[in-house]
C-alpha cells in the first residue's frame, strides 16, 4: 500500500430530529495483505454496523473511498474533530 493514509470520521447531528449518527471510513490492509475499505456506522455512543470491502488495487479502494465520502456529504454528514470517544476531546485540547 502507498504512503497515503485514508481515514475519515464524520457525524450527522440534528437535535430537532433526535439524530446523532457517526460514520467512519478507512483504507486498511487485511491480515492477508489485501487492500480493504472498512466502514462503520451507528448512533453516537452506541455500537453500530461494520462492513469491509476488499479490492485488487489501491486505486480501486481509493475510488470507492471517495465515492462513499461524496455520498455521505450529500446526506449531511460532516467531518468531526474527535472520534466520538468522550475522552478524545480532552486529548485534543491538551
ChimeraX attribute file (.defattr): number of C-alpha atoms within 10 A of each C-alpha:
attribute: neighborCount
match mode: 1-to-1
recipient: residues
	/A:1	13
	/A:2	6
	/A:3	5
	/A:4	8
	/A:5	10
	/A:6	14
	/A:7	14
	/A:8	17
	/A:9	20
	/A:10	23
	/A:11	26
	/A:12	20
	/A:13	17
	/A:14	11
	/A:15	8
	/A:16	6
	/A:17	7
	/A:18	8
	/A:19	13
	/A:20	14
	/A:21	19
	/A:22	24
	/A:23	24
	/A:24	18
	/A:25	22
	/A:26	19
	/A:27	24
	/A:28	20
	/A:29	15
	/A:30	13
	/A:31	7
	/A:32	6
	/A:33	9
	/A:34	14
	/A:35	22
	/A:36	24
	/A:37	24
	/A:38	20
	/A:39	20
	/A:40	16
	/A:41	19
	/A:42	16
	/A:43	17
	/A:44	18
	/A:45	12
	/A:46	10
	/A:47	10
	/A:48	13
	/A:49	10
	/A:50	13
	/A:51	11
	/A:52	15
	/A:53	12
	/A:54	17
	/A:55	15
	/A:56	10
	/A:57	12
	/A:58	19
	/A:59	13
	/A:60	14
	/A:61	22
	/A:62	19
	/A:63	11
	/A:64	17
	/A:65	21
	/A:66	13
	/A:67	11
	/A:68	15
	/A:69	20
	/A:70	12
	/A:71	11
	/A:72	16
	/A:73	14
	/A:74	10
	/A:75	10
	/A:76	12
	/A:77	19
	/A:78	18
	/A:79	16
	/A:80	13
	/A:81	12
	/A:82	16
	/A:83	18
	/A:84	18
	/A:85	10
	/A:86	10
	/A:87	10
	/A:88	12
	/A:89	13
	/A:90	10
	/A:91	9
	/A:92	9
	/A:93	6
	/A:94	5
